Amino acid sequence: MNGEPVTHHLDDVIALFDGLFQQRFNTRLVRGGDEPLYLPADDVVPWHRVIFARGFYSSALHEISHWCIAGEQRRLREDYGYWYLPDGRNAEQQRRFEQAEVAPQALEMLFSRACGLRFHISVDNLGGEVEVDREAFHDRVEQRAARYEREGLPCRAAAFNTALLAFYQRGEPMQSALSAGLAVFDQLRSRVSHAALPS
């Protein structure tokens, strides 16, 4: 950008998410209460909802990261069909929690960088019986983020990251940032169709 400080408004990240995914995936980003949640469309609300906690920007990026990884069938189930174990995990439960969190937090790290925000890993296990090695987990997340950068992000994550970079790093207007993100889908579709052609 032009050296001016970047301001982070929740309405912007909501507009970027909805602009990329509402029409194509029938999914919207929604401010929630104390707990984040993913809800598929139902008889009352005709679109899927990625609900982030208490209006926190970092919560929005974290929940978007989970959504970007969830497969098509998972996105038809509340909270993707996973059961979240709250604080108070034992050693094995903490190990499984961290294993499941490496990929989404790696995406969140990349999204945070694209926005110009500081990333904070989340491994907290208040009341748990096991000591949490935050530094080791941070290293694993960083290594996974580097692998994403080398090998490519999942399609929806690539589109969102591209739009974030355009909007926050290059200072492009919202519509231009959305166009950049939407172009990722067209590029990937073109790549797939070319790969399907007989050699």
N, C-alpha and C positions, 0 to 999 in steps of 0.2 A: 504494500500500500504506500501511501505518500507520507509516511511518518506520523500521521495522526493516530492517537490512541483508538483502539477498536472498542466499540461499545457492543455489549451483548444483551440483546432484548429477546425475551422468550417468544414474542410474536414473530420474530424473524426466523428462528429455528422451526417454529410451528409452520410458518408459511413455506419454508424450504421443504420440510418433510411432506406436508400435504400437497404441495405443488408437484412433487415427484411421484408420490405414491397413492394419493387418494383415487385418482381415476384409474390408474393401471392395476392397483392392488386392493382397491376399496378399503383403504386403511388411513386412519387419521391419528395425529398426535394430540393428546389431551392432557391438560393440567388436572392433577388429582389431589388427594388428601395426603394422609400420612404414609401410605404404602403404595408402591408402584404395582401395576397390574396390567396384564394383557387380556382383553375380552374380545372374542370373535363376534361378528354380527349376529343379531338375534331378532326376535319378532318386534322388539321395541326400537332398537337402534340398527339401521340397515348397513352399517359399516363396522369394520374391525377397529379396535381402539388400543393404541399404545399409550397407556396412562402413566405419567411420571409423577414423582412425589413432590408435593408442597411447592411447586413452582421453582424447583431448583434446576438450573441449566445443566449441571453435571448429571442429575438424575435423568433428564431428557436424553442426553447423549448415551448414557448407560442403557436405558431401556430400548433406544433405537438400535444399539449394538446387538442386543439379544434378538430383536426382531429381524435384523439383517442376516442372522445365522439360521433362524428357525425355518425348517422346510415347510412345504405346502400343507401337509397333513397336520403338522404341529400348530400351524397358524389357524387351524379350525377348532382348537381346544383352548379352554381358559388357561392362562399362564403356560401355554404351549404343552399342557399335559404334565408339567413337572410339579413336584412337590418341593417347595422351598423350606429348608430346615433353618429356623431362626438361630440367633446366638445361643451358645451353650452346647456347641458341638463337641463330640469326643474326637480323638485323633483320627480315626478312620473317616468319620463324617466330615471333618475339616479337610482331609486329604481329597475326598471326592468333591467337596465344595470348590476347592481351589482348582482341581482338574477341570471342572465344568466352567470355571470363570476365566480361564486363561485366554481363550479365543475372544469372547465378548469384550473383555477389558483391554485386549490388544487393539481391537477396533475402536474402543472408546478412547484409547491413548492417541490413535491416529486422528480421530475426529476432533479431539481436544487441541491437538497441534494445529490442525487446519483452521480452527477457530481462534487460535492464539491464546488458548486457555491453559492453565497449569493442570496437569492430570494428577489425580490422587488414586492410588490403588485402593481396593476395598477387600480386606481379609478379616475384618474385625470379627471376633468371636467372644463377645462379652459373656463372662460367666462360664466359659468353656474350660475343660480340664487340660487343654493342650496349649503349649506356648506357640504363638504364631510367628513364623519367620517372615516378616514383611519384606525384607531385603531380597531374600531368595525368590519370593513370589513375584516381586517387582521385576527381577531379572528374567524370569520365565515369561512374563507379560511382554517385556521389551524385546526378547528374542522372537516371540510370536509376531509382534508388530513388524519387526524387521523382515521376517519371512513373508508376511503379507505384502510388504513393499517390494520384495524381490519377485514373488510368484504371482502377485495380483490379489486384489480384494474380491470377496464374493460380489456378485453382480449388483445387488441393491446397495451394499456398502460402498462399492466403487462409485455408483451414481451419486450417493449422498456426499461422499468425501469430495468428489469433484465439484459439486455445488457449493460446499462449504469453502473450499479453496478459492473458488471464483468470487464468492461474496465477501469473505473475510480477509483473504490475503491479497487479492487483486482489486478489491473494492468495486467489483462490478455490480450493477443494479440487480434487484431481485429477479426480474424476468430473464436477464442475461445469464445469471447463475443457474436458474432452473433449466434454461435451454442447454447449458453446458452439461448439467447432470443428466438430462433426458437423452442427450446425444450418446451417452455411455451405453444405454440400452440398444440403440441403433447400431453402434459399433460392435457390440457383443453379438447381436443377432446376425450381423453381416459376417462376422468371423465364424459363427457356428454354421451358417448356410454354406460358406466357402469350404469349410472342413468337410461338409457332407457331400460335396461334389466328387464324382469319381476322378481319380488321378490319371 
